[in-house]
Amino acid sequence: MNTQHTKSPCCGAAIQRYGKRRRRCSQCHKTWRIRKKKRGRKLKRVNGQLIVSYLERRLPPLRIRSQQKACGKSSLQRSLSRSLKKYVQEHQNDWLNLLKHPGKLVAVTDAIWYRVWGQKYTIYIILLRPVQNGPAIICPPAILPGHESLAGWQQAFNLLPQALKNRIIALVCDGATSLVALSKAHNWIIQRCHFHLIAAVQNYLTTGPRSLNRKYACEVMQIVQAFLHSRRPEPFLQELSAIRQRSNSRGLRRVLGGLMLDHADYHAYLKYPALHLPTTSNAAESCIQCIRDLMYRCRGFRSLAALQNWLTALIIFKSTICCNGKNQPN
């Protein structure tokens, strides 16, 4: 069988070499490059501040922006996407410079879930704050498939540099079993969130003006709040134990039983005053609210990579969040 050589696309004649990168038709002498360049106008320089304007809410919605610029909405979306990628690439390690000073750290944690193409992902939020009162540094979020779990939190903390992980001395959380197990495995001081406890108790007690048992509910809430702020919790634990025995609500008995079992975790801020521990994980909750606002503005994300880039850009933009301890120094 005879070997058939490639013919020129113009005349179908034999092809001649015309330098290192060009070829020529032997009949009409038309030349072409062996590696074709992309046709059309080259992209302009990427504006890295476009995404900053969007996060600062100085940029109007893309639909209105396209009308102002007399251009298509899709072209603006591509420009914003290029700006997003450049911004993340240039500043993805800036948060490490905020923690370069030595000293112990307090971790404040929380998590939310989100669906991408029908698959559930958990976004793990970790804030690191120096022992002295001050702003907490927001770490890049870890987005992992599945529900919140101990393995997920271990992987999220393993993404931190080992030097930072070794500096963590205390953990403030909502009392999830996975976080409690993680803190015990690393011998961290654990401070459970007071707000989550009060909210759990209020789920089974109605303190509103129309409640039939409003007086009883208010008394129980006063005892719980007094317990959280007392340096001698034993008398309040006895009262809560009596309330638990008399209560007909299985949910309230479960919450009070967990409170009496792990009551020491709610008083770590009193036991270790030098750490200036916050008594709530509200700093992480505020960070999550910012993430939810961004999700609402973006109206969802098409892929996991887009979700990762947008959340990373938001964390880079905010960088820190206020996180004061319960006992403020004078």
Secondary structure by P-SEA (a helix, b strand, c coil): cccccccccccccbbbbccccbbbccccbbbbbcccccccccccccccaaaaaaaacccccaaaaaaaacccaaaaaaaaaaaaaaaaaaccaaaaaaaccbbbbbbbbcbbbbbcccbbbbbbbbbbbcccccbbbbcccccccccccaaaaaaaaaaccaaaaaaccbbbccccaaaaaaaaaacccccccaaaaaaaaaccccccccccaaaaaaaaaaaaaaaaacccaaaaaaaaaaaaaacccaaaaaaaaaaaacccccccccccccccccccaaaaaaaaaaaaaaaaaacccccaaaaaaaaaaaaaaacbbbbbcccccc
